[in-house]
Structure formats: C-alpha cells, structure tokens
Amino acid sequence: MSRHPEVLWAQRSDKVYLTVALPDAKDINIKCEPEGSFSFSAIGVQGEPFHFTLDLYGPITPDGCKTKVGLRNILCSIQKDQKGWWKRLLKTEEKPAPYIKVDWNKWCDEDEEDTTCEFFF
C-alpha cells in the first residue's frame, strides 16, 4: 500500500512551490497536467512506495514544472498558466489532507511579493 510523504506548499503570483519531505528517495516520478493535476511517486529509503495526486486550484503549464532533488526532500516549482494568486492550493473547498501543509519558510503575502520575497529555485 502506498503512503503519503509530508508536502509543504507556498506560492507566488506566477508559481506554486511544493516541497516533498522524503529523504533519500529513489525512482522519483513527477507528472504535471495542464488542467492542474500534479502526480508524485517515489520509493522511500526502506523500499516503501509513496504516491499522491493533487488537483491544483488552477491550470498549470506542464513545461514550466521543474524539480530539484535534494538529500532530504524534493523541491517542485510549478508554473501557473495565468499569473495571479490562488485562494488555496487545491480545487476542492474541503480541508486538505493532513499531509499537506503551508510552507511558512517560503510563504509570501500578495502585497509583499515585489519587495521582500525572494526564493530562488
């Protein structure tokens, strides 16, 4: 049975950042679909499968999805199809799954984006 890693998220007007906390992951597979579907799968350090699919709030540009694999996590930068701030990460208005949390270290308020928010991917 597949498990869910912790997923932290933050946004800018043009991008969504996801940090998947999965140390020493192998066989990482990420898929971005234009309608806003984001899928992740990987094998954990002890051979256990991890998988999740998110239906993001808005459409995305698949060519603008970039991934950077680190020792402790996987960073994903997802290009929004249209510039603008999303009200939430997911399409659904229900409370997100417990493994999805706001990344306060990367978070930027809409009115501060041009002055104090810098995150380089």
FENURQUI-V704334 format. One line per field, one symbol per residue. phi: phi as a letter, one per 20 degrees, with the letter a starting at -180 (. if undefined). psi: psi as a letter, one per 40 degrees, with the letter a starting at -180 (. if undefined). A space follows every 10 residues. Layout:
# FENURQUI-V704334
phi: ???
psi: ???
This chain:
# FENURQUI-V704334
phi: .fddffcdcb bcfdbdddde ebflfclfcc cddgfoecdc badffdnefc bbcdefgcfc dgfeeccced fdbdecddff fcfqeefbfd ffefffgfed cfeffdfbfg edgfdddcbd d
psi: hiihihhiii iideihhhhh ggifiifhhh hhideehhih iihideehih iihhgidiii hdeehiihha deihhhhhhi dhhihididi dieihiieeh ihgddeihid eededehhhh .
